[in-house]
Amino acid sequence: MANRRLDRQVEFLLECDKLKHVTRQSLLLNGERQENSAEHSWHLALMAVLLAEHAKEAGVDLLRVIKIALVHDLVEIDAGDTYIYDEEGARDKAAREQAAADRLFALLPPDQGAQLRALWDEYEAGQTAEARFTGALDRLQPLLLNFHTQGAQWRKHGVTVDQVLARNRGMEAGAPTLWAYAERLIRDAVARGYLPQKPTDTQA
C-alpha cells in the first residue's frame, strides 16, 4: 500500500538537498571555495550545541534552537542567498523568501509543514529567546570564517568596519557574551588589516 505521508516527507528531504548548491559569500577556512548554505546550517546547529551556555536568557530550548538553525535558510533553495551587505538585494529579500516558504513547506504533510513554517516564521520575527540566540549564532559564524580567512571576502566586496559593526550588533540581543567576543574579533581584524575602516582602503 502506498504511504503518501512518507512519500511527501521524502519528496521534501530530496528538495532540501538543493540547499547544498546555494553558494554563500563566506570562504571555507582553507580558502578553496565558498561555503554552501547547507554547510552553514549544519555549522549553526553544532554551534548551538556547544555554545548554548552563552545564550542571553536562561532555559533556552536547545532542541528548538537546533531545529530553527536547520530550517532557517531552507528558503534559499528558491530565493538564493542574499549577502548581508548587499543593500540592493535586501530590498526584495523578504518577498522572495516568503514566496519560497509558501512553496517549500507545503511539500510536507500539513502538520509537519505547519511546524517547520512556524519555526521559520519564529526566526524571522526574532521575538523569542530561541530565535534571538539562533540569530546571534547566524551572525557569529560568518564573522569567524571571514576573520580566519584574513578578511578576503570583506575586502573583495569593499565591506568596512562600520558596516560589520552595524549589521552584527543585533547579536547582543541573543548572546551578549558572543557579541563581546565578536567585537574583539572585529577590532582585531581592523588592526591586522583584514577589515578596512573606509571604502577607499579596499581592493576589489
Residue pairs with C-beta under 8 A, 6 or more apart in sequence:
5 109
8 107
8 108
8 109
9 108
9 109
9 112
11 107
12 104
12 107
12 108
15 77
15 104
15 107
16 38
16 74
16 77
18 77
19 36
19 37
19 38
19 41
19 73
19 74
19 76
19 77
20 36
20 37
20 38
20 39
21 36
22 36
22 37
22 38
22 73
22 76
22 77
22 80
22 81
23 34
23 35
23 36
23 37
23 81
24 34
24 35
24 36
24 37
24 40
24 81
24 142
25 34
25 81
25 83
25 142
25 153
25 157
26 34
26 35
26 40
26 141
26 142
26 145
26 146
26 149
26 153
27 33
27 34
27 35
27 145
27 146
27 149
27 152
27 153
28 34
28 35
28 145
28 149
29 145
29 148
29 149
31 149
31 152
35 145
37 73
37 76
37 81
40 73
40 141
40 142
41 69
41 70
41 72
41 73
42 70
43 141
44 69
44 70
44 72
44 134
44 137
44 138
44 141
45 66
45 69
45 70
47 69
47 137
47 140
47 141
48 62
48 65
48 66
48 69
48 133
48 134
48 137
49 62
49 66
51 137
51 175
51 178
52 60
52 62
52 65
52 133
54 175
54 177
54 178
55 65
55 129
55 133
55 136
55 174
55 175
56 129
56 132
56 133
56 172
56 173
56 174
56 175
56 176
57 129
57 132
57 133
59 129
60 129
60 130
60 133
61 130
64 119
64 130
65 130
65 133
65 134
65 137
67 119
68 119
68 120
68 122
68 123
68 130
68 131
68 134
69 134
69 137
69 138
71 116
71 119
71 120
71 123
72 119
72 120
72 123
72 134
72 138
73 81
74 100
74 104
74 116
74 120
75 96
75 97
75 100
75 101
75 104
75 120
76 97
76 100
77 100
77 104
78 96
78 99
78 100
78 103
78 104
79 93
79 96
79 97
79 99
79 100
80 96
82 89
82 90
82 93
83 89
83 157
84 142
84 167
85 157
85 159
85 163
85 167
97 124
101 117
101 120
101 121
105 113
105 114
105 116
105 117
105 120
106 113
107 113
108 116
122 128
122 130
122 131
123 131
123 134
123 135
125 131
126 132
126 135
126 173
129 174
131 174
132 173
132 174
132 175
133 174
133 175
134 174
135 170
135 171
135 173
135 174
136 170
136 171
136 172
136 173
136 174
136 175
136 178
136 179
137 174
137 175
137 178
139 167
139 168
139 170
139 171
139 182
140 171
140 175
140 178
140 181
140 182
143 164
143 168
143 182
143 185
143 186
144 185
146 152
146 153
146 154
146 189
146 194
146 195
147 185
147 188
147 189
147 194
150 192
150 194
151 189
151 192
151 193
151 194
151 195
153 159
154 164
154 189
154 194
154 195
154 196
155 194
155 195
155 196
155 202
155 203
156 203
156 204
158 196
158 199
158 202
158 204
159 195
159 196
159 202
160 195
160 196
160 197
160 198
160 199
160 201
160 202
161 186
161 189
161 190
161 195
161 196
161 197
162 197
164 186
164 189
164 195
165 183
165 186
168 179
168 182
168 186
169 179
171 178
171 179
171 182
172 179
186 195
189 195
190 196
190 197
196 202
